[in-house]
Amino acid sequence: MIIYSDYLSVEHRPVYAVMWTLSGGAVTTVVFLSVYELGLLYRGVG
């Protein structure tokens, strides 16, 4: 079972790397848009 898990982790490492990259980019985009919209609202109110 351990050998099987190690084989899967090694085999799918590029997939995990791509998933981490996509998720990281999505989080960065969401944070950037949120800050940008808050900045526009703050500027509009101020």
PDB file of N, CA, C and O in Angstrom:
ATOM      1  N   MET A   1       0.834  -1.196   0.000  1.00  0.00           N
ATOM      2  CA  MET A   1       0.000   0.000   0.000  1.00  0.00           C
ATOM      3  C   MET A   1       0.874   1.253   0.000  1.00  0.00           C
ATOM      4  O   MET A   1       0.594   2.211  -0.720  1.00  0.00           O
ATOM      5  N   ILE A   2       1.939   1.240   0.816  1.00  0.00           N
ATOM      6  CA  ILE A   2       2.834   2.400   0.870  1.00  0.00           C
ATOM      7  C   ILE A   2       3.518   2.595  -0.482  1.00  0.00           C
ATOM      8  O   ILE A   2       3.645   3.718  -0.969  1.00  0.00           O
ATOM      9  N   ILE A   3       3.957   1.482  -1.084  1.00  0.00           N
ATOM     10  CA  ILE A   3       4.627   1.571  -2.385  1.00  0.00           C
ATOM     11  C   ILE A   3       3.647   2.129  -3.421  1.00  0.00           C
ATOM     12  O   ILE A   3       4.031   2.939  -4.265  1.00  0.00           O
ATOM     13  N   TYR A   4       2.391   1.698  -3.357  1.00  0.00           N
ATOM     14  CA  TYR A   4       1.383   2.165  -4.305  1.00  0.00           C
ATOM     15  C   TYR A   4       1.161   3.667  -4.152  1.00  0.00           C
ATOM     16  O   TYR A   4       1.050   4.385  -5.146  1.00  0.00           O
ATOM     17  N   SER A   5       1.096   4.146  -2.901  1.00  0.00           N
ATOM     18  CA  SER A   5       0.885   5.571  -2.650  1.00  0.00           C
ATOM     19  C   SER A   5       2.089   6.375  -3.138  1.00  0.00           C
ATOM     20  O   SER A   5       1.932   7.435  -3.745  1.00  0.00           O
ATOM     21  N   ASP A   6       3.284   5.866  -2.870  1.00  0.00           N
ATOM     22  CA  ASP A   6       4.481   6.572  -3.323  1.00  0.00           C
ATOM     23  C   ASP A   6       4.512   6.638  -4.845  1.00  0.00           C
ATOM     24  O   ASP A   6       4.891   7.659  -5.419  1.00  0.00           O
ATOM     25  N   TYR A   7       4.114   5.550  -5.494  1.00  0.00           N
ATOM     26  CA  TYR A   7       4.106   5.527  -6.960  1.00  0.00           C
ATOM     27  C   TYR A   7       3.135   6.574  -7.495  1.00  0.00           C
ATOM     28  O   TYR A   7       3.450   7.285  -8.450  1.00  0.00           O
ATOM     29  N   LEU A   8       1.950   6.672  -6.880  1.00  0.00           N
ATOM     30  CA  LEU A   8       0.963   7.647  -7.333  1.00  0.00           C
ATOM     31  C   LEU A   8       1.469   9.065  -7.116  1.00  0.00           C
ATOM     32  O   LEU A   8       1.328   9.910  -7.999  1.00  0.00           O
ATOM     33  N   SER A   9       2.056   9.341  -5.954  1.00  0.00           N
ATOM     34  CA  SER A   9       2.529  10.691  -5.654  1.00  0.00           C
ATOM     35  C   SER A   9       3.617  11.103  -6.645  1.00  0.00           C
ATOM     36  O   SER A   9       3.655  12.251  -7.087  1.00  0.00           O
ATOM     37  N   VAL A  10       4.504  10.165  -6.993  1.00  0.00           N
ATOM     38  CA  VAL A  10       5.570  10.483  -7.944  1.00  0.00           C
ATOM     39  C   VAL A  10       4.987  10.636  -9.345  1.00  0.00           C
ATOM     40  O   VAL A  10       5.401  11.513 -10.103  1.00  0.00           O
ATOM     41  N   GLU A  11       4.028   9.782  -9.684  1.00  0.00           N
ATOM     42  CA  GLU A  11       3.460   9.782 -11.028  1.00  0.00           C
ATOM     43  C   GLU A  11       2.663  11.051 -11.299  1.00  0.00           C
ATOM     44  O   GLU A  11       2.695  11.585 -12.408  1.00  0.00           O
ATOM     45  N   HIS A  12       1.947  11.534 -10.284  1.00  0.00           N
ATOM     46  CA  HIS A  12       1.057  12.679 -10.484  1.00  0.00           C
ATOM     47  C   HIS A  12       1.646  13.990  -9.967  1.00  0.00           C
ATOM     48  O   HIS A  12       0.915  14.962  -9.775  1.00  0.00           O
ATOM     49  N   ARG A  13       2.940  14.023  -9.744  1.00  0.00           N
ATOM     50  CA  ARG A  13       3.557  15.245  -9.217  1.00  0.00           C
ATOM     51  C   ARG A  13       3.345  16.435 -10.158  1.00  0.00           C
ATOM     52  O   ARG A  13       3.008  17.516  -9.676  1.00  0.00           O
ATOM     53  N   PRO A  14       3.528  16.287 -11.489  1.00  0.00           N
ATOM     54  CA  PRO A  14       3.275  17.418 -12.394  1.00  0.00           C
ATOM     55  C   PRO A  14       1.837  17.910 -12.305  1.00  0.00           C
ATOM     56  O   PRO A  14       1.584  19.110 -12.405  1.00  0.00           O
ATOM     57  N   VAL A  15       0.892  16.986 -12.117  1.00  0.00           N
ATOM     58  CA  VAL A  15      -0.512  17.378 -12.000  1.00  0.00           C
ATOM     59  C   VAL A  15      -0.708  18.226 -10.751  1.00  0.00           C
ATOM     60  O   VAL A  15      -1.403  19.241 -10.786  1.00  0.00           O
ATOM     61  N   TYR A  16      -0.093  17.805  -9.643  1.00  0.00           N
ATOM     62  CA  TYR A  16      -0.202  18.584  -8.404  1.00  0.00           C
ATOM     63  C   TYR A  16       0.438  19.959  -8.588  1.00  0.00           C
ATOM     64  O   TYR A  16      -0.086  20.960  -8.100  1.00  0.00           O
ATOM     65  N   ALA A  17       1.574  20.007  -9.294  1.00  0.00           N
ATOM     66  CA  ALA A  17       2.248  21.289  -9.526  1.00  0.00           C
ATOM     67  C   ALA A  17       1.340  22.216 -10.322  1.00  0.00           C
ATOM     68  O   ALA A  17       1.230  23.400 -10.004  1.00  0.00           O
ATOM     69  N   VAL A  18       0.691  21.686 -11.354  1.00  0.00           N
ATOM     70  CA  VAL A  18      -0.221  22.501 -12.169  1.00  0.00           C
ATOM     71  C   VAL A  18      -1.398  22.969 -11.331  1.00  0.00           C
ATOM     72  O   VAL A  18      -1.810  24.125 -11.422  1.00  0.00           O
ATOM     73  N   MET A  19      -1.947  22.063 -10.504  1.00  0.00           N
ATOM     74  CA  MET A  19      -3.092  22.427  -9.663  1.00  0.00           C
ATOM     75  C   MET A  19      -2.700  23.521  -8.682  1.00  0.00           C
ATOM     76  O   MET A  19      -3.455  24.472  -8.479  1.00  0.00           O
ATOM     77  N   TRP A  20      -1.507  23.394  -8.062  1.00  0.00           N
ATOM     78  CA  TRP A  20      -1.053  24.421  -7.116  1.00  0.00           C
ATOM     79  C   TRP A  20      -0.879  25.749  -7.827  1.00  0.00           C
ATOM     80  O   TRP A  20      -1.228  26.799  -7.288  1.00  0.00           O
ATOM     81  N   THR A  21      -0.328  25.703  -9.063  1.00  0.00           N
ATOM     82  CA  THR A  21      -0.116  26.941  -9.825  1.00  0.00           C
ATOM     83  C   THR A  21      -1.446  27.599 -10.155  1.00  0.00           C
ATOM     84  O   THR A  21      -1.602  28.810  -9.996  1.00  0.00           O
ATOM     85  N   LEU A  22      -2.413  26.795 -10.620  1.00  0.00           N
ATOM     86  CA  LEU A  22      -3.725  27.343 -10.973  1.00  0.00           C
ATOM     87  C   LEU A  22      -4.428  27.895  -9.746  1.00  0.00           C
ATOM     88  O   LEU A  22      -4.989  28.990  -9.789  1.00  0.00           O
ATOM     89  N   SER A  23      -4.402  27.138  -8.646  1.00  0.00           N
ATOM     90  CA  SER A  23      -5.086  27.600  -7.431  1.00  0.00           C
ATOM     91  C   SER A  23      -4.408  28.857  -6.898  1.00  0.00           C
ATOM     92  O   SER A  23      -5.086  29.774  -6.435  1.00  0.00           O
ATOM     93  N   GLY A  24      -3.086  28.910  -6.958  1.00  0.00           N
ATOM     94  CA  GLY A  24      -2.363  30.095  -6.496  1.00  0.00           C
ATOM     95  C   GLY A  24      -2.707  31.302  -7.354  1.00  0.00           C
ATOM     96  O   GLY A  24      -2.899  32.403  -6.838  1.00  0.00           O
ATOM     97  N   GLY A  25      -2.786  31.092  -8.669  1.00  0.00           N
ATOM     98  CA  GLY A  25      -3.153  32.189  -9.560  1.00  0.00           C
ATOM     99  C   GLY A  25      -4.574  32.651  -9.303  1.00  0.00           C
ATOM    100  O   GLY A  25      -4.854  33.849  -9.346  1.00  0.00           O
ATOM    101  N   ALA A  26      -5.478  31.711  -9.035  1.00  0.00           N
ATOM    102  CA  ALA A  26      -6.874  32.070  -8.761  1.00  0.00           C
ATOM    103  C   ALA A  26      -6.968  32.892  -7.481  1.00  0.00           C
ATOM    104  O   ALA A  26      -7.676  33.898  -7.435  1.00  0.00           O
ATOM    105  N   VAL A  27      -6.252  32.461  -6.441  1.00  0.00           N
ATOM    106  CA  VAL A  27      -6.280  33.197  -5.165  1.00  0.00           C
ATOM    107  C   VAL A  27      -5.710  34.599  -5.362  1.00  0.00           C
ATOM    108  O   VAL A  27      -6.261  35.577  -4.858  1.00  0.00           O
ATOM    109  N   THR A  28      -4.604  34.688  -6.096  1.00  0.00           N
ATOM    110  CA  THR A  28      -3.989  35.995  -6.350  1.00  0.00           C
ATOM    111  C   THR A  28      -4.949  36.903  -7.100  1.00  0.00           C
ATOM    112  O   THR A  28      -5.065  38.086  -6.782  1.00  0.00           O
ATOM    113  N   THR A  29      -5.645  36.349  -8.108  1.00  0.00           N
ATOM    114  CA  THR A  29      -6.593  37.140  -8.890  1.00  0.00           C
ATOM    115  C   THR A  29      -7.741  37.622  -8.022  1.00  0.00           C
ATOM    116  O   THR A  29      -8.131  38.787  -8.094  1.00  0.00           O
ATOM    117  N   VAL A  30      -8.287  36.729  -7.197  1.00  0.00           N
ATOM    118  CA  VAL A  30      -9.415  37.104  -6.329  1.00  0.00           C
ATOM    119  C   VAL A  30      -8.992  38.200  -5.360  1.00  0.00           C
ATOM    120  O   VAL A  30      -9.714  39.179  -5.173  1.00  0.00           O
ATOM    121  N   VAL A  31      -7.819  38.038  -4.743  1.00  0.00           N
ATOM    122  CA  VAL A  31      -7.341  39.052  -3.788  1.00  0.00           C
ATOM    123  C   VAL A  31      -7.121  40.380  -4.501  1.00  0.00           C
ATOM    124  O   VAL A  31      -7.503  41.432  -3.988  1.00  0.00           O
ATOM    125  N   PHE A  32      -6.509  40.336  -5.678  1.00  0.00           N
ATOM    126  CA  PHE A  32      -6.241  41.567  -6.421  1.00  0.00           C
ATOM    127  C   PHE A  32      -7.540  42.272  -6.782  1.00  0.00           C
ATOM    128  O   PHE A  32      -7.661  43.483  -6.599  1.00  0.00           O
ATOM    129  N   LEU A  33      -8.524  41.513  -7.300  1.00  0.00           N
ATOM    130  CA  LEU A  33      -9.804  42.121  -7.673  1.00  0.00           C
ATOM    131  C   LEU A  33     -10.515  42.680  -6.456  1.00  0.00           C
ATOM    132  O   LEU A  33     -11.115  43.752  -6.529  1.00  0.00           O
ATOM    133  N   SER A  34     -10.457  41.973  -5.339  1.00  0.00           N
ATOM    134  CA  SER A  34     -11.121  42.451  -4.118  1.00  0.00           C
ATOM    135  C   SER A  34     -10.502  43.767  -3.663  1.00  0.00           C
ATOM    136  O   SER A  34     -11.219  44.721  -3.362  1.00  0.00           O
ATOM    137  N   VAL A  35      -9.174  43.822  -3.613  1.00  0.00           N
ATOM    138  CA  VAL A  35      -8.493  45.054  -3.189  1.00  0.00           C
ATOM    139  C   VAL A  35      -8.776  46.172  -4.187  1.00  0.00           C
ATOM    140  O   VAL A  35      -8.983  47.320  -3.795  1.00  0.00           O
ATOM    141  N   TYR A  36      -8.784  45.837  -5.472  1.00  0.00           N
ATOM    142  CA  TYR A  36      -9.020  46.840  -6.514  1.00  0.00           C
ATOM    143  C   TYR A  36     -10.422  47.429  -6.391  1.00  0.00           C
ATOM    144  O   TYR A  36     -10.602  48.644  -6.479  1.00  0.00           O
ATOM    145  N   GLU A  37     -11.419  46.558  -6.185  1.00  0.00           N
ATOM    146  CA  GLU A  37     -12.796  47.029  -6.040  1.00  0.00           C
ATOM    147  C   GLU A  37     -12.948  47.853  -4.768  1.00  0.00           C
ATOM    148  O   GLU A  37     -13.628  48.879  -4.772  1.00  0.00           O
ATOM    149  N   LEU A  38     -12.320  47.413  -3.677  1.00  0.00           N
ATOM    150  CA  LEU A  38     -12.379  48.186  -2.428  1.00  0.00           C
ATOM    151  C   LEU A  38     -11.735  49.552  -2.638  1.00  0.00           C
ATOM    152  O   LEU A  38     -12.220  50.556  -2.117  1.00  0.00           O
ATOM    153  N   GLY A  39     -10.650  49.592  -3.396  1.00  0.00           N
ATOM    154  CA  GLY A  39      -9.983  50.862  -3.685  1.00  0.00           C
ATOM    155  C   GLY A  39     -10.896  51.782  -4.480  1.00  0.00           C
ATOM    156  O   GLY A  39     -10.960  52.981  -4.208  1.00  0.00           O
ATOM    157  N   LEU A  40     -11.605  51.227  -5.463  1.00  0.00           N
ATOM    158  CA  LEU A  40     -12.528  52.046  -6.255  1.00  0.00           C
ATOM    159  C   LEU A  40     -13.658  52.566  -5.384  1.00  0.00           C
ATOM    160  O   LEU A  40     -14.032  53.735  -5.482  1.00  0.00           O
ATOM    161  N   LEU A  41     -14.209  51.700  -4.525  1.00  0.00           N
ATOM    162  CA  LEU A  41     -15.303  52.129  -3.646  1.00  0.00           C
ATOM    163  C   LEU A  41     -14.811  53.205  -2.689  1.00  0.00           C
ATOM    164  O   LEU A  41     -15.494  54.205  -2.465  1.00  0.00           O
ATOM    165  N   TYR A  42     -13.631  53.001  -2.129  1.00  0.00           N
ATOM    166  CA  TYR A  42     -13.082  53.975  -1.179  1.00  0.00           C
ATOM    167  C   TYR A  42     -12.832  55.316  -1.885  1.00  0.00           C
ATOM    168  O   TYR A  42     -13.120  56.379  -1.335  1.00  0.00           O
ATOM    169  N   ARG A  43     -12.297  55.249  -3.095  1.00  0.00           N
ATOM    170  CA  ARG A  43     -12.022  56.463  -3.852  1.00  0.00           C
ATOM    171  C   ARG A  43     -13.332  57.158  -4.230  1.00  0.00           C
ATOM    172  O   ARG A  43     -13.429  58.385  -4.203  1.00  0.00           O
ATOM    173  N   GLY A  44     -14.345  56.344  -4.586  1.00  0.00           N
ATOM    174  CA  GLY A  44     -15.638  56.918  -4.949  1.00  0.00           C
ATOM    175  C   GLY A  44     -16.287  57.610  -3.762  1.00  0.00           C
ATOM    176  O   GLY A  44     -16.871  58.683  -3.908  1.00  0.00           O
ATOM    177  N   VAL A  45     -16.186  56.992  -2.572  1.00  0.00           N
ATOM    178  CA  VAL A  45     -16.799  57.581  -1.374  1.00  0.00           C
ATOM    179  C   VAL A  45     -15.992  58.795  -0.941  1.00  0.00           C
ATOM    180  O   VAL A  45     -16.559  59.833  -0.600  1.00  0.00           O
ATOM    181  N   GLY A  46     -14.642  58.663  -0.955  1.00  0.00           N
ATOM    182  CA  GLY A  46     -13.810  59.761  -0.511  1.00  0.00           C
ATOM    183  C   GLY A  46     -13.744  60.841  -1.570  1.00  0.00           C
ATOM    184  O   GLY A  46     -13.080  61.859  -1.373  1.00  0.00           O
TER     185      GLY A  46
END
